[in-house]
């Protein structure tokens, strides 16, 4: 029963802060995060850590719907029109952040293995907050189109970059025992398996959609397939985001009912997304701010510069329009789930720096998640995608 009361408090907080934040002309998601922070363990403790843990499934479901929504944008007609542009930009914005953070840390005299591992985590971008801003303001245009594709590809690039970084760090710490090839192969296999499983589920989803025409039945189908995808990804150790993105992408290219299904999914999600972001806010810990130090400042500032600069270079090389060159990088700042997950792996690679890495990433998450939505709104507005 505690979980039900907590969920009620979380949704009420979302509703209240949605109204408050609009007075400041900021995105709803910023209000949800601030409201969550206030009711969470860091401030009022109306929702405890134990209660947050019991509601972790809400976050999984929300991310599943976000990934499905992104996958629905992956139409072959779009890629025929834009070519390799999103891939080029995703590679440059991810790797530029990695190289700049790693290089700056080494320049300031930090341990090389530590710098490489922390630098690699800089590649990851969280799509959830950005997607919420796009949905709230009904953003449309070349920047929005490219942004959706880039955030989807970003996860794959981040996982590969981290796999390479782990291999290099292990070679530095233990030159005789490291296997570079197997370390690089591991994230590649994870990505491929995620795409294969997601593709199969997307193909299977096409079949029942032909027989169930009413919205209520189709809502159930969406839940069923997202839950199955989350379960398989969790059990197999694959990326749930990539699995469900692949499912959405395959479905949207095989079914002429995809547009209707995506609209149904959009109708279902507002309370789920609201709860997800309030929970995310409640999970942010103010106590870690004093421990960030020079490492944290370098990470937060230099990663931001790397994302903006890398996206701009990628856009120039792919001959994208001026709005994409100027503003895309600013919409790629949020960082959350994947980055925090990678800190768990970092424990086994550089255990002596595990607490430092986790503190830096959690602090970065706090800063990026609070300012990221407002910066994304600004970028989309400047580009003319938000009218």
N, C-alpha and C positions, 0 to 999 in steps of 0.2 A: 504493500500500500504506500510505503514511503516513496517509491519510484513514481507512482501515479501523482502524488502530491507535488513532487519535485518537477514533474513534467508540466503540471498546471502552473506552477510558479514560473517556470522557464518561458512558457508561451505567454503568460500575462506580462512578464518583463519585456518580452519581444514586442508586444503590442504597445506598451507604454513608451518604450524608448524609440520605437518607429515614429511615433508622433513627435517626440521631443527633438529627435535628430533632424527632422524635416524643417524645423524652425531655423536651423543653421544651414539649410540647403545642402546637407551631406547625404550620401547614400544610406539606405535603410540598414545595410549590413554593418556599417560603422556603429549605428545605434544598438544593434543586436549584440555586438562584441563588447561595447562599453557597459551595457546593461548586464550582460553575463559576468563581466569582470567584477561588477559591484555586488552581485548576489552570490558570487563564488567564494571559495575558501580564502582568497587573498584579501577580501574586504569584509562583507557582512556574514559570510558563511551560511546563508540561507539554504544553499545547496552544497552539501559536503562532498569531499573527495570520493567517499564510498558510493554516494548516490550518483555522482557523475560516472563512475565506473559501471554502475548497473545500467546506465543509459547509453553506453558506448555503441549499442546497435543502431541508435538513431543516426549517429555520424556515418556509420557504414552505409545505411540506406540512402542518406542524403548524397553522399559521394557517388553512390551507384547511379542515382538519377542524374547527377551532374555529368558523369561520364557518358551516360546514355544520350544525354542531350548534345554533348560535344560530338559524339560519334555520328549523330544524325546530321551534322553539318558536313560530313566527309563524303560528299557526292562526287562521283567520277567526273561529272560535267564541270564541277568547280576546278578539279585538278587538271583537266584538259585545258581549261582557260588560263590558269595561273602557272602551270608547270611545276618546277622544282622550288619556286619561291619560298613556301613555308618551311621546307626542309632546310634550305640554305640558311634562312634566318634563325631557325631553331638551333642549328649547329653553332652558328656564330654567337648568338646571345648566351647560350649555355657555356660554351668553352671560353669565351672572353671573360665571363665572371669567374670561372675556375682558374684561368691563368693569372688574372689580375689579383685575386685574393691570395693565391699560393705565392706568387712572386713578391707581393708586398709583405707578407708574413716572413718569408725567408730574408728579405731585405732588412727587416727589423730585428733579425737575429734569432727567430724562433726555430725550433727543431724542424728539420726537413720533412721527416715522415709525418709529423703532426700537421705541418703546413699543407702538405699534399692532400691528406685526408679531409681536413676542414675545408680546403679550397674546392675539393670535388663536390662537397655537399652544396656549395653555392650555386651549382647548376640547376637545382630543383626549383620549380615554380609551382605554387598551389593555384589551381584554376578556379576554385569554388567562389572566392570573393569577387573575382573579375566577372565570372559568369552571372553572378547575382546583380552586379551593376548593369551589365548588358541587358538583362531581362527587365530590371526595374525601369530603366529609361528607354527601353525598346530601341536600343542603338542599332543602326544599320549603316553599312558603307564598307569601303575597301579596308579600313583599319580594323573594323569588327570582324570581317570575314577572315583576314589574315591572322588576327589575334586568336581566334578560336582554333585555327589549324596549328598555330605555333605552340599554344599551351598544351594541346593534345600530344604533339610530337616531343615536347620538352621532357616528359617523363622518361621516354625511351633513351634520349641522349644523356640524361642525368644518370640513369642506371648504368649505362655503358661507361661513362666517364668515371663513375665511382668505382666500378670494377677494375678499371685500369689503374686508378689511384691506389686502391688497396694492394694490387699486385706490386706496384712500384715501392710502396711503403714497406711491404713485407721483404722485398729485396734489399732495401736499405737496412732494415733491422736484422734480417737473417738471410744474407746473400746465398747461402748454400741450400736453404730449405724452401725457398720460394719457387712457385711454378707460375710464371707469367701467363702462359697460354691458358691454363685451367681457370685462372682468376678472371681473365678477360672473357672466356667462353661462358662462364656461369651467368652473368647478366644477359648475355646474348640469347642463351637458351631460355631464360626466364621470359624475355620479351617475346621470343618466337612462340613459346608454349601459350602465353597469354593471348597472342593474336590468333593462334589456331583454335583454341577453345572458344574464344569470343566469336570467331568467324562461324564455327559450327553452331553455336547457340543462336546467332543472328539468322542463319539459314533455317534452323528449326522453328524460329519465331514466325517466319513467313507463313508456315503451314496453318497453324490454328487461327491466325488473323483472317484468313480467307473464310473460315467457317463461323467465327464470332463477329457479328457486325455491330452489335450495340456497345455503347461506351462503357457500361458497367462491366461487361465481360472482358473488354479490352483492357480496362484498368487492372483487373485481376491477372490477366496475361502478363502485363508489364511487371507487376510485383513478382509473379512466379519466376520469370526469367531473370530478373535482377537478383532475386534471392538465390537462385541456383548458381548464377555466375559468381556471386560473392562467396558462396559456400565452396565451390570448386577451387576458386583462386586461393582462398584461405587454407584449404586442406593441402593443395599442391604447392603452396609457397610462391604463387605467381602474383603478378601485379593486378589487383582488383580493378584499378582505374583503366589500365590498358585492355584488360579482358572485356570490360563492359563497353569501352569505346569501340573496340573491334566489333562487338555484337551490334551496337547501334549503327556502325558504318556499313556492315554487310547487309543488315536489314533494310536500311534506307536506300541501298542501291538495288536491292532485289524486289522490293515490294512497292507497288503503286499506292499503297495505303499508308506509307510511312509518314507523310505530312499530317494525316489525321491522328495517327498514333502519338506523334510528338506533341501535338496540341493537347491531347488527352493527358499526357504525362505532365505538361506544364500546368494544367488545372489541378492536378493532384498534389503538386509539390510545395506550395507556399508554407503550410504549417510545418512540414518536414524541414525545409530550409531554415525557417525562423528558429526552430528548436536547435538545429545543428549549429548555427552561428552563436546563439546564446550559450550553448554548451561549450563551444570553442572559446568564447570569451571567459566563461567561468573557469576554464582549464588554464588560462594564462596566469602566470605567477609573478606578482610584483616583487617578491622577495629576491628574485635572481638578478634584478637590475644592478645592485651594488657590486655584484661579482663579475660583471662583464669586462671591465678593465680595457687595456689597450687592444687586446685580441678582438674583443667584441666590437669596439669602435671601428677597427680596420675592416672586420667582416661586414658589418652593416653598411658602411659608407662605400667601400671598394666594390662590394657585390653590386650595389645599386648602379655605380658608375659603369661596371662591366656589362651589366644587362642592357643599359641604355646605349652604350657605345657599340656593343656587339650586335644588337638589333639593327642599329643604324648602318653599320658596315655590311651586314647581311642584306639589308634592304637595298643599299647602293649597288652591291654586286649583282643582285637579282633584278635590278632596274625597276624597283617598285616605285610607286608614286611618292610625292614629297611628304604627305601626311604620315605614311608608314615609316619613312626615314626619320622623321622628327619625333613622333609620339609613341611608336609601338613599344619601345623599351620601358617607358614609364608605366605601362599597364602590366608589366611582367614582374613586379616587385614582390607581391605576396608569396609567403613561403610557410608551409605548415606540415601536413601529414607525412609526405615522402621524406622530407628532410629530417624530421624527428625519427622516423623509422631507420634512416641510415645511421643515426647516432648509435643505435643498438649494435649495428655491425662494427662501427668504429671502435667499440669497447674491446673487441677481440684483436684488432689490428694495433692500436696504440693504447693499451689499457691504462698506462700511466697518465694519459691525457683525457681519459673518458669523461670525467666530471667537467673538465673545462669545455670540451666540445659540446656536451649536452647543455651546459649553462649558456654558451654563446648562441646555439641554435634556438633554444627556448626564448632567450631574450630577443633574438632577431625575429622570431615568430611574433612575439608581442608587439614589437615596433612595426613590422611589415604589415601585420593583419589590421592594425589600427589606422595606419596612414595609407595603406595600399588602395582601399576602395575609393578614397577621396582623390588620390592621384590618378587612378584609372578613369574616374569620372571626368577629371580635368582633361586628360589626354583625349578621350573620346569626344568631348565637347569641342576642344580646339581643332580636332580633325573634321568636325562637322557631322559626326555620326550620331551625336545626341543633339537634337534640335532644340 
